[in-house]
Amino acid sequence: MGTFIIRATTVVSGGTPLTDANISFVPPQAGWIIDYTLSTSLLAVINQTGPLYPLGTLEALDKSNLVELDFIQSLRLGCGGTSIYLDGSTDPIALADLPKGFSPTSAEVMVNMGTIRQSGGTAHYHLQQKSGVIGTTDSNSFAYPPPTASMASIVGGGFGIDVNLLVTGGSNSCSIAFNDLRIEGIYVVLSYGATVTPSNPAFTTVGDIITIASVGPASGMDLSHVSVNITYLDSSNVLQTINAAPSIQNPQQFVFTMPNFTTAVQVTVNAVGDGTQFSGSVALGILLTNNFTDGTGIYVLEPGKTNDTLYAQGSNPIQTVAVAIPNPFIKTGFIP
Amino acid sequence: MSVRDHTGIVLSVFNGLWNRGDVDTTPIDHFSDCNNIDFIGNSFATRPGIDILQSVNVPIDNIVRIYNYATQTANTLIVLAIDGSGNGNIFHIVSPTLVYGPILTIAGMTDFAFVPYAGRGYISPFAASQPVLNSPNPLLATLASGSGMGVGVYEYAVTFANASGETAPSALTSITTITALAAPIINPVITDLGTIGGGNALTPGATYQWLFTYTRSGLETSIGVASAGFVAPAINHIIGLQASAAPPSINTPINIYRTLANGATYYLEYQYLGGNNISYPGFANGYTVVGIISDAQLLAANITAPSSNSTQQQKVVLNSIPLDPTGLATSRKIYRTKANLLALLLDHTLADNTTTTYTDANADATLTTAAPTVNTLYTGTTLIEKGMSGQPLYVYTGDGINARPAAGAGLSGTMTVANGIGGFTDPGQRIFGIVSQTISGYNSPPTVLTPFITNGTSVSFGSIPTSGSAVVVKRLLVSTIAIPAAQYAVDSNLSDYQFFFVPNAVINNNVDTFLNNISFYDADLLADASALLQNYTTIPSGSVLTLYHNRLVLACTYTDISLALVSRIGEPEAINQITGLIIAPLDGNPLSNAQEYRDVLYLFKPSKTLSYTDNGQEPAFWPLIMIDTALGTQVHGIATVLDSGSSSVDFLIVCTYQGISLFNGKYVVPELSWKISAFWKALDRTKFNIIQAVNASIQKEIYIILPTRQMLMGNYSNGMDWKNIRWSPWSFPVNMNTVAIYNIDQIIFGANL
């Protein structure tokens, strides 16, 4: 069990990169700004005073003499790239670098409130999980409902905050200041396993029937609550993902037909939990495809070894294939 | 006899494959067929499996050749792999997790020969090529009078050609064409010198005129301006001639022509070899006496003045154009550069194999077709493993730095020489030079040759050139002994003299440019450096490399498949181009292997074995003994034992067309593979170059890569003779191409596609 924090790395909507010309004061560091009508601006500033303590500020100022200004705006943030801090680490990692079997057991969007200034107006805010999922008014935390969504879903959905600032007359103003808008949670690393058949050294090809087997949810992976995908690096070294459609799916078995993997030499079979038993992606095995044709390389004769182990040139990282020693036999001479 | 009474036959000894004659003749203790069997005691089991050697993310693939490479500190591997573009890449595998390279990449390299020497590795790239007709010898070229070509330096070469191909060009022949020499602009001035002794043979009262021409290389200009008419005086008068001004060169022959009495035709009266024989105003000699040859004598000689200028030499006569002695060539192509340029272009085609002369007057602009760079005139279809065209022998230092060409040219440039302060030398004319030394100990030929007369004091040198090559680590001063002045006067070719290393005159870096106050006597000059002048500066690659008596032996170069190059003792990059050569008897087959055994150098052809013995003289004088005129081997056909060469327990294991034989100075009969002679003789002989053998002394097994890309294993734990050795073919799920022994007893295989 451990803790994780997800922090924003991009603005998805509601903001543009902050420039000095658009703000009434110069924030110490970069952030975002949301322009609004006339001279009223809503500022969203990430004040990065340290690697762990970004400061978020939303501020609405009525700089006009309008009678009433009702300002509603959302800021949505993305968490792509290295956005996840595990167990208090100061070095963020990406989703793909999470430990196999990583499964969040709880998560919530959180913010540390700074100030809400209400001078002739009202200021309220709502935390957001994925787009359209809004928390309680003026609450500093917004927990994901159980079962906790997968880490991929949490990271992919991003998070945000919306504000509602209402000023009713000239010289009135209100603002909201807060810091460290983030997602916090607790995770476990599941050790549920399943086996993929065929496995090495057999080679797979398009149309092969692939069977994933488990002992079931009591002590193994619950295959009725997973989806399966095939990942591989394409010729441009870009990770590609193909979802595998099950022909049979129950707690003990997930059977699918090998989809087209183009020219990949190796593919990885992954189980993606739906959160019932675990979330996230677990690699179940690596299959060498029928595009593996190059076993060349340098070998050493190993006394006592009962099979031949070959390189699968072209796989990355390099894979090996265990094959039987070809056709050992003897024929005796004629025995009278 | 009932089954109950049958006496069982106990098979307790298994002596491996028997494959000769009818299968029914297989002895009961042998296998009529087998595969992937290893022998344990008197029994057998499935052969051991193979495992990957490299534990790296991107292991080397498509392996063609592996050699054991013992460096100063470790036992490592040198590996050739072919990439998808057909480039041969050589890697140095230091450990399963550490790979250097590629340390050498050569397009078209399909194999290489390798020997370690003093921690360094010598690499000779080679490839399989069809045999080709040798390029012609160079032709001869002489200038001819006339126009057509430009003016400047021209290089000529010739090729043999027929409908199927053309050789590479011959060595170059250089010649410089010259423009016409202008007719004299000076004219004779004739003076009656009166009666001062002597006289003339002219007709008194008759009018005469004189004029000049010049001669160059036997060719004469047109006539110059004639003298004013001169009325001959009495015959006791001396008639003097002066030129109106100085001739253009004291070295230009000048001719004096004269009319007959009152005549208009000019006849040759005198010819002077140089302008300094002609008097002209201010010249101390005063006058040249003329008119002492009578008109009748001139008429008798009848040499009249030329009507035109014939000194223009912008034509070239080509002589001794080589004929193809084999008759394979049906034409020969003459290539020429444009004036002062380097690219050879087609000049003329002689559409026969008989013509030996051609006069070239072609303008540069008419030349367009480039000369071939690769010899495509094949004399046969059988592929021959030989050195690559244009590729040298390489040296690798074992540290991951790219291999570089072995040997190398000397320094270029000039240096200054001056008498030093104090010290001593033997006074006299001498020639100094500089020898550069590389990090691998190779001494270049002496260059920067500079004549200087020492006065008895020490000598100082400045502006000594440095090398642009980072591998040059030393520069050494060389000198002749004092040269007698008379000898130097008649032979000023600086490289004609014998050079010696000057003791203690060494710059131990490639930075400093001076050597000050060097003292030595001629008696101190003991270490000869002249032999360096005859060394290869670029050693051609070959398909054979070995060591013999601490000499490097390289054989079967691209241009000469019967040639072996042998280095000096302890200097593997110093190969004398005259005395370091061994030419095996020519029979159309290449030298394919070489091995020292019992102090004798054995050279192998695919079906011939020769020996040369170091008799203390230079390699060219080593005596040849023909060992076997039927048995030989291919480029990897002698079993390697670790990195120590190829002999173990005082024999060689040689893969011949006949079979696998023990060689102890002669081939032992019956051959080691006698029991499987049918198996061996069924192998594709055209692919015997694939065969590579190693002798694992610890396991007492021989491993031989076969033309089928599989393997033959011979276990000799019961005895190394035809009867007791036990054979088994081994097959693998990949195509094995090479085998080596690593770390004493690890058997390493290389597989390619």
Interface residues (C-beta under 8 A of the other chain):
Chain A: D294 G295 T296 G297 I298 Y299 V300 L301 E302 P303 G304 K305 T306 N307 D308 T309 L310 Y311 Q313 N316 P317 I318 T320 V323 I325 P326 N327 P328 F329 I330 K331 T332 G333 F334 I335 P336
Chain B: I9 L11 F14 W18 V23 D24 T25 T26 P27 I28 D29 H30 F31 S32 D33 C34 N35 N36 I37 F44 T46 R47 P48 G49 I50 D51 I52 L53 Q54 V56 N57 V58 P59 I60 D61 N62 I63 I66 L77 V79 I93 S731 F732 P733 V734 N735 Y742 Q746 I747 I748 F749 G750 A751 N752 L753
